[in-house]
């Protein structure tokens, strides 16, 4: 069982979730995982199983907060777009051809990425909290 999932409802669990949610749009998941794991291993004796890989899995697969899900989906789409972009042009000696199916899929992925950026920023990736607690986006 996931240590972080079992710790939900506890004050420490809430603090860690808040840290993850606050930083997921600005930090790489591996970096967040390492920081959370290091903190837990220092502060919580019962967290000996909360290794970086376990925290990464918790963030990527178990957390359902919209901001976390959006960040995970965006990163996955960006990774897939990079792979597809590198496979669009096929070189065979001096001859270059375009792989039409990969090009079409790449454009669909780019469309999905753009649609994520158009989502209402309230509570999602790139909103910043004002002093009054309202969320705004930088345009």
ChimeraX attribute file (.defattr): number of C-alpha atoms within 10 A of each C-alpha:
attribute: neighborCount
match mode: 1-to-1
recipient: residues
	/A:1	5
	/A:2	13
	/A:3	17
	/A:4	22
	/A:5	13
	/A:6	10
	/A:7	14
	/A:8	14
	/A:9	9
	/A:10	9
	/A:11	10
	/A:12	15
	/A:13	16
	/A:14	14
	/A:15	12
	/A:16	17
	/A:17	19
	/A:18	12
	/A:19	14
	/A:20	21
	/A:21	22
	/A:22	19
	/A:23	16
	/A:24	23
	/A:25	20
	/A:26	12
	/A:27	12
	/A:28	13
	/A:29	22
	/A:30	14
	/A:31	13
	/A:32	20
	/A:33	22
	/A:34	18
	/A:35	16
	/A:36	21
	/A:37	22
	/A:38	14
	/A:39	14
	/A:40	20
	/A:41	16
	/A:42	11
	/A:43	11
	/A:44	11
	/A:45	9
	/A:46	10
	/A:47	16
	/A:48	12
	/A:49	16
	/A:50	23
	/A:51	17
	/A:52	18
	/A:53	14
	/A:54	17
	/A:55	25
	/A:56	20
	/A:57	14
	/A:58	18
	/A:59	24
	/A:60	16
	/A:61	12
	/A:62	15
	/A:63	17
	/A:64	12
	/A:65	13
	/A:66	13
	/A:67	22
	/A:68	25
	/A:69	20
	/A:70	19
	/A:71	23
	/A:72	19
	/A:73	15
	/A:74	19
	/A:75	16
	/A:76	13
	/A:77	17
	/A:78	16
	/A:79	12
	/A:80	15
	/A:81	20
	/A:82	12
	/A:83	13
	/A:84	19
	/A:85	15
	/A:86	11
	/A:87	15
	/A:88	18
	/A:89	15
	/A:90	12
	/A:91	11
	/A:92	8
	/A:93	6
	/A:94	5
	/A:95	7
	/A:96	10
	/A:97	10
	/A:98	12
	/A:99	13
	/A:100	11
	/A:101	10
	/A:102	18
	/A:103	16
	/A:104	13
	/A:105	16
	/A:106	22
	/A:107	15
	/A:108	13
	/A:109	17
	/A:110	16
	/A:111	12
	/A:112	16
	/A:113	18
	/A:114	12
	/A:115	10
	/A:116	17
	/A:117	15
	/A:118	9
	/A:119	11
	/A:120	13
	/A:121	17
	/A:122	15
	/A:123	18
	/A:124	24
	/A:125	25
	/A:126	20
	/A:127	18
	/A:128	17
	/A:129	14
	/A:130	9
	/A:131	7
	/A:132	6
	/A:133	8
	/A:134	11
	/A:135	15
	/A:136	15
	/A:137	14
	/A:138	7
	/A:139	4
